[in-house]
């Protein structure tokens, strides 16, 4: 685990951490979530009461219990394996090489056996005899009804704790001997180096420091702990002894140097049905437009003109001097990430220099690392999900992660953590392209995220110095020196390129997979083509024709003009409905059928005319590959779909059949 910064993420949580606040394994989970900037909701319970949640989810009662869209992570090792499976290369939780992973797991096994339960037993062995103090800390943030039951039924609760933690016949000396063995091992390993991880704390260090919590009562523990003055004398002496040991000082130093600021309490948004979310994920609009486009190729509604037929949509996009993009995009793009070609009309002074730089950099960038990464990471995520849960979250557990990793390889920007990367890119994308009503919250987040992204790009340019490297950033650095572009244009162009690299791919993969999985007979034909890339690309384009990631684009008239005989005043909003155009039977015969082999240039998924998507070749490689890997993993259907704003955010797919 390397180069992880402290801090929090502003994306709402997708994980629920079921906890008792004092549990050292829960402290470990909080710490690692915060180190990786993964937002979570902590659902706190009094000890024993968390077992009811475990029973409801039909899992063991060991903590931590993390409820994820894919399925639960249960217990200390279950948490570590679950989080490790989702972390990106270069920041794998358990280590990058097999040797590193084996060494980390050896330490985890040692601490689990010698430290985890022994430390908990020591704490409650002493504290259960001190009713007021033990209940004060045990019920922190627990529901009121649990606090009442623990207080009024203390004797029953205490009896349950004695049995649950196995304190009947407890041998304190033998337990301290096991703890000493763990501390001895740490001290021996840290001779000549400050931490188990070397110069900086690693995962094994964090596990050690967290599980030592009941013995050291560290000040940066994320839940309230008793002070030394509140402890019984015998327990206070034990705490003082372990604090004074070299391993105890190492654990305290790990807290000081590596413990992030605890995340403030957050709530996972309630996921329920909404008309906008349903509409965004439904193929019914395609069905309705299929009929409408036959009779109304152009439509005026409340002053806005809608181009519906393929002929009219492509005419609007081709006549970019009449139907301009600059009044729609320029202000937002410039405010978020700086001037970029998607906010420029052909009269803009830098548009053609930027186009040359962007297309040259994309064409000359070395793509083989990204292609290899796509295949290895897709297989790894799918295999783990199939084995552990039999399902996967198609967006945040698969396509969004793979797309972020390949984007790093292609464009040269990683962000401090993957959660930072995906958060920033989504916030910028949302404000730039999907905030037509000008929501101020979306705008503020987008602008703040744009500043973060710009800082990352500037730092990476400075790090490279005179060695630009062979990715897109390197190509833009070289192009800027050869073209009439100012140095800041490198940042503007890279930000404009990378912002759509993750969520465009994730949404397209989710939508294409949903359409294909919903058509059983078609799915059989698709499975026969899994090893034929061109054929898979055609299948995906056909599926996206029914449920596209961008059903409309926006333009505005610069002057009086006409379309299909309709007179249009200056300043009129014109909406080319690409979804309708791709239901036009004059260009797509039998539009309700998925028919691979149609003429590829007629699809409008990645633009048309002057402002085509410069990353189309990347998308054409990644989208069918990710869908093919999903189907090879035995995907059989969608269990659950939920949107978050304009993005599909939870698409749970069953795995494992026909593998």
N, C-alpha and C positions, 0 to 999 in steps of 0.2 A: 504494500500500500504506500504510494509515493505521491508527494506534491499535492496533498489535500489541504485546502485552506479552511479556516473556520468561518462560520456564518450560517445563514438560513436561506431558504428558498421561498419565493413568493407564490409558487404554484400551490393550489390547495392540495391537501393530502390525498393519496390513494391507498395508503397503508394505515391500518389500525393496530396499535400496539396495546394489547391487553396486558395489564400490569398489576403488580402490587408495588408501590412506589419504592420501597426499600430493597427490593430484590436486586442483588448484584448482577444477575444475568440480564435483568431489565435495564440496569444502568449501562451495561455493555451495549445493548441494542440501541438505547438512546444515543450513546456516544458515537457509534458507528453510523447511524442514520445521519446524525448532525455533521460528522466528518465528510460524508459523501453528499451533503446538502439535500438529502431526501426528506421531504416533508412527511410528517406522520401525525396521526391523532393518537394521543395516549389516553386509553380508557382505563382509568385507575379503579382498583377494587381493594377492599380490605383482604388480607390474607385469608385463604380458604374460599372466599366468595368468588374468586376468579375461576374456580373449578366449575361453576355453573355455566360460564361462558364456554369453557372447554367442552363440557358435556353437550351443550347445544350444537357445537360444531363437530362433535363426534371425534375429538382428538384427545391426546393425553393432557394431563393437568400441569406438566412442567412449563415453567416460564423461561424466556418470553414466549408469548403466543402472538404472532403477527398475522393479521387477516389481510391477504392481498387479493387482487382480482383473480389471479391464477388459482390460488388456493392457500391454505395456511402454512406458515413456518412454525414448527413446534419445538420448543426447548432450545437450549444454548447451541447445540450443534446444528439443529434444524435451521436456526436463524443464520448461523454462519454460512452453511451450505446454500441457503436460499439467497442471501445477499451476494455471496460470491458468484453465483450463477448469473446474476444480472450485471455485474461490474465489467467495465471495459478493459481491454488489453492495456497494460501499462499502469493500471490501478486495480488489478484483481485483488480482492480482499485477502485471499489465502496465499498469494504469491504468483509470480509469472511462470517460473519453471517448476518442473515436477519435484526437484530437490527442495526448492523453497516451500512448496505446498506441503510436502511431507514433514519438513521441519516445523512449520507452523502448526500442523495437526498434532504432532508429537507434544508440543507445548500445550495445546488445547486439551488433549487427553490427560496430561499430567495435572493441569489446573482443575479440570473437571473432577478428577478423582481425589486430589489431595487438598483442594482449596475451596471449591464452590460450596458444597454442602457442609463441610467442616466449619467454614467461617459463619454460615447461616446458623448452624447449630450452636456455636459459641455465643452468638448474639442473643438468641432466644433462650438459651440455657440460663443466662443471667437476667434478661430483661422481662421474661414472663412473670417473674416474682415482683415486678414493680408496675402495678396496674396502670397508674396514671401516665407514666412515661411511655410505656410500650404502646398503649392505645393512641396516645397523642401522635406518634409518628407512623403507626401502622395504618391509620385510616386517612392519611393525607390524600386529599382530592377524591376520596371514595364517595359514592352516593350517600345521601343523608340517611337513608333507611339502613344502610350497612353500618354507619357510625352508631346509630341508635341500637342496633342489635348487638354490636360488639360491646358497647358500654353497658347495656342492661343485662346482657347475657354473657358477661365476661367469663364466668366460670366454665360455661359450655364451650365458648370460643377457645379459652386457654387449653381445655382438655383436647379439643380438636387439633390445636397447634402442636401439643406435645406428641400426639399420635402421628400427625402428618409429617413432622420433621424428625420423628424417631428419637425423641428425647427421653423416653423411658429407659432406664438403665444406662444413661449417657455416661461415657468415660471421658472426662475432660482431658486427662493427661494423654491418653491415646490419640484423641482428636488433635490436640496441639502438636503431637509428634508428627502427624500427617501434614499439618500446616507447615511445620518446620522443614519437612522434606521438600516442599515446594519452594520455600524461601531459600533453602540451601542450594537448590538447583539453579535458581535465578542468579544468586550471588556468584556461583561458580561460572556460569555462562557469561556474566558481565565483567569478569576480570579482563581489563584491557580495553573495554568499550563501555559506553554509558548505558546502552539499552540492549535488550535482546535483539532488536532490529538493527543494531549497529549504531551509527551516529545519530539516528533519529528513531523515535518510537514507531514500531510497526504493529501489526495486528496482534501478535502474541503479547506485546507490551500492554496494549489496551485491554485485552482479556485479563491479564494478570492484575493490572491496576483496578479494574472494575470489580473483579471477584474478591479482591483484598479489602473492599469497602467496609465490611463489618468489623474488620480488624484494625483499620487505620482511621476510619471516620473522616475522610478527606473533606476539606472545605469546599472543593469544587464539585462534589457529588451533586447530581442534579435534583435530588429530593432532600428535604430537611432531615438531618441526622441529630441524634442526641449530642449535647456537648459533653466534654469530659466530666464536668461538674455534675451532670445528671446520671452518670454511670455508677453502679455499685463499685466499691473499692477494688474488689478482686478483678472485675472486668476492666476497670480503668488501668490497672497495672499491666494487664495483657495488652491493651491498646498501646500503652506507652512503650512496652517492650518491643512490639512489632514496628512501631514507628521508628525506634532507635536502630533497628537492624539495617544493614546496607540495602537489603531488598526492599524494606519498607521505605527507605529514603528514595530508592529508584522509583517505586510506585508513586510516591508523592511528586517526584520530578516529572513523571509521565503525565500526571494530572496538570501540572503547571505548564508544561510545554505543548501538550497535545490535546487537552480537553477543550473542544469548541464551546463557545457561549451556548448554553442550553436554549433550545428552540422554545419560544413562547407557546402556550397552549393553542392548539389549532383543532378545528373540527373538519372532518371529512364531509364535503357537501352531500346533502341528501340527494340521492339519485332517484329520480322519479320520471314519470312520463311528462313530456312537454310537447306542444304542437310544433314548435320550431325544430326541436331535436328529432321528432318523428319525421317531419317533412324532409329534413336534411338527409335522413337515412333511408328514405322510401323511394321506390321506383315508380310510384304513382304519378309524380310530375312528368316523367317521361311519357307515360301512357296518355296523360291529358294533352301534352304538347304535340304528341304524334297526331292527334285529331285536329288540334287547333291550327297547326302549320299548314294543313291541307287547304284551309279556307281563308286564313289571315296571315299572309307572309310578312306583313308589317302591321303593328298595332300601336295606336296612340291611347294612352291612359293617364288621365290627370296631368297632362302636359309632358309626360315622358314618352319617348318613342321606343318601342321594342321591335328589334329586328329578329324575325323568327325563322324564315326560310334560310337554307344554306346559302343561296345566292345573295340574299340581302345581308346576312351576317358577314360573309367574307367580303362583300363590297364595303361595308362600314370599316372593317379592319384594313382593307387595302387602301381606302381613301383617307389616309391618316392626316392629310392637310385639311380636310373638311371635318372629320370626326377625330378630335384631338385627345391625346392621353394626358398632356401636360396639365390642363386644368383639373384633372381628376387626381393624379398621383403626385405631382411635383412637390406640393407643399408638405405632404405627409412624408414622402421619402427623404426630402431634404432635412426635415426636422429630426427624423429618426436616425438616419445614417449618412446623409450627405447626398449631393447630386448624383443621380444614376440614370442610365439610359431608359429605364422603365418609367421615369418621370419626365422624359424629354420628347418633344416633337422633333421632326426632321430639321426645323429651323434653328434648333439649339446649337450653340457653337461647338460643344464638345461631343455631340452624340456620335459622330462617325469615328472620331478618334477613340472614344470609349468602346464602341462596337468592335473596332479592329483589335484593340487590346484584349477585350474579353474573349472574343472568339479565337484569337491566336493562343491565349493562355489556356483556354479549355482544350483546344486541339492538340497542343504540344505537351500538356501535363501527362506525367506517367500514371496510367490508370491501373496497371497490373497489381500494385499493392492493395488498392481498394477492391478489386474484383476477388482477389484471394481472401481478403478480410470478409467480404460479403458472404462467401460460401462457408467459411469456417465459423463465423459468428452465428449465421442463420442456423446451421446444423446444431451448434452447441446449445443455443437457446431452446430450440425445438426439442432436442433430445432430453434435456433436463426437465422441461415442462411436461413432456409426455411421461417420463419416468416418475416424476414426483406427484403430478396432479391429474394427468390425463386431459389437460386443457391448457390454453395459453391466452393471455390478453394480446390480441393481434396488434394493437397499437402500442401501448406503453411497455409491453413485455416482449415485443418482437420488432415490428417494422420501424418504429421510431428509434429504437436503440441501434439497430443495424445501420439505419440511414445516418444517424449521428456519427457512428464510427467510420463509415466510409467517407462522410463529409470531411472529417478530420484528415483522413489520408489524402483526399483529393485537393482540399483547399488549404490545408496547413494550419488550421486553427482548432484548438481543442477545448479551450476554457478550463478553469481550475478543476471542475468535475463534470461528469456527463450530465448530471442534473442541472448544473449551471448552463451548460451548452444548450440543452433542449429547452429550458425555461426561457433563456434570452432569445433564441431564434423564434420560438412560438410567439412571444410577446411582440417582437418586431414585426413578424409576419401578420399578426392579428391587426395591429394598428395600421400597417402600411396598406394592406389589401382587403381586410375584412371588417372594417369599421366604418361603414358608409354613413351611419347616423352620428358619427363624431362623439361617441361615448368618451367622457373625460377620463374615466378610470382606465379604460383601454389605452387611451392616448398617453396618459402619464406613465403607465407601465412600459409602453412601447418606447417612449423617448428615453426613459431611464435605462432600459435594456439596450437600446442603441448605443448609449454612452459606454456601457460595459463592453459591448462587442467591439467598439472602436478602440477602447483601451487595450483589449487583448490583441487586436491586430497591430496596433502601434508597438506594443511590447515585443511581438514576434518579429516585426520588421527590424527593430533595433537589435534583437538577439542575433539575427542572421547577418547583419552588417553587409559585407561585400560578397557573401555567399548566398545567393537567393534561393537555391535548391530547385528541384524539378517538379514541384506541384503548382497549382494554380496561382498561389501567392507569389511564388518565384517568377512565374511567367508574367504576372502583372508588374512586378518590380522591373523586370527587363523591358517590358513594353513601354512603361512610363518614361523610361530614359530615352527611348527611341522615338516617341511620339510627342506632339505638342500638348502634354498633360502635366499639370502641377503635381508635386509629390503626394499631396493629400488625396489625389484621385485613386491611388492604390487602395487606400482604406475604403473610400466610397464604393469602388467597384467590387472589392472582395465582399464587403458587407451586403451589397445588393445581390451578389451571386449566391452567397452561402445561406441567406435567410430563407430561401425557398427549398433548400436541399433536403431538409428533414421532414417538415410537415406535409409538403407536397407528396413525397414518397410514401409517408405513413398513411395519409388519407387515401391515396390512390390504391395502395395495396389492400387496405381495409375494404374499400368500396368494391374493388374488382373481386376480391375473395368472397365477399358477401353475395354478390350476384352469382358467381359460379357455383358456390355451395348451395344456393337456393334452387338450382336447376339440375335435378338428378340425372336426367338423360344426357344433358349437355356435359355434365361433370365426367361421365364415363369417357366421352370423346376427348375431353381436355386431358385426362390422366394418360391417355395413349400418346399425348404430345409433350409430355413433361421434359423430355430430353432434346426437343427441337426448339431452340430459342426463338427463331423467327415465328414459328407457329404459336408459341406461347405469348409472344408479344401481340400477335393478332387477336388471340383470345382475350387478353387483358384489355386491349383497346376496345373490343366489342363489349366487354362487361362494363367498362367505364363509360361507354356510350349510353348505357342505361342509368348509371349512377356516377356521374363525373365528379372529380374533385373541384372543378370550377365551372358550374353550370352557366354562369353569366360573366361578362366583362363589362366595363364601364367606359364610356366616351362622352365628350361634350362638343357641341358644334362651336366652331370659331366664328362663323359667319352664316348668313342665310344660305341654305342649300336644300336639296331634295333627296329623297330615297324612295324608289319604287313608285314615283309619281306623287309622293306625299311631300308637301312643302314644310320645311323645318326652320324655325327662327334661330337666330344666334343665341348661344348660351343654353340651348336645350340639352337635357340629358338624354343620351341615346344608349340603350342597353342591347348589345348583341347577345342573344340568348343561345349560347353554343349548344346547350342541351337540346333546344328545339331544332337547331340546324342539323344535329346528328340524328334526329328522328324524321327528317325530310325524306320521304320515299323517293323523290326524284334523284337523290344522291345515294340513299341507302335503301334499296329495295327490300321489302319485308322487314321494316325497321324493328319490329318486335322480336325478331329472331337473332340469336348470336351466330353470325356467319363469318368465320375467319376466312381470310383471303380477299377481303375488300381492299380497294385501293387506299393505301396508307395516307396519301396526301390529303384525303378528304376529311380525316379526323381533325378535330379542333382542340384536342386536349392540352396542347402546349402552345397555343397561339397561332397567329396567321398574320402575314404581312410584315411590317417593319419590326414589330415587337414580339417576335417569336422567342420562346424560352431558350436561353443559351445553354441550359443544362439538359436539353431534350435527350441528347445521346446518352447521358448518364442515367436519366430516368428510364429510357428504353432498355437499358441493360439491367437496372436494378429491379424495376417493378415486376417483370415476368420471372426473374430469378427468385425473388422473395415469394411470389405466389407458388412457383413450382416447388420450392423447398417445403412450403407449408403443406401442399398436397401430398408430397412424398412422405411427410410425417404422419399421414393418415387423417388429415382433417376431414371431418364428416358433416359438420354443420355449425351454425352460430347459436350458442345458448343464450346470449344476452348482448344487447346493444344499447349503449348510452352515449349521448353527445355532451360535450362541455363547451358551451358557446357554439361557435361555428365549426368545431373540430369533433370528429369521432374520437371518443376518449376511452371507451371501454367496450371492446368487441371480443367477447369470450368465445373461443372456438374449441370444439371437442377434437381431441387428437387420439391417435393410436390405432385406428382401424386400417386394415389392409396395408400394414407397414411391411 
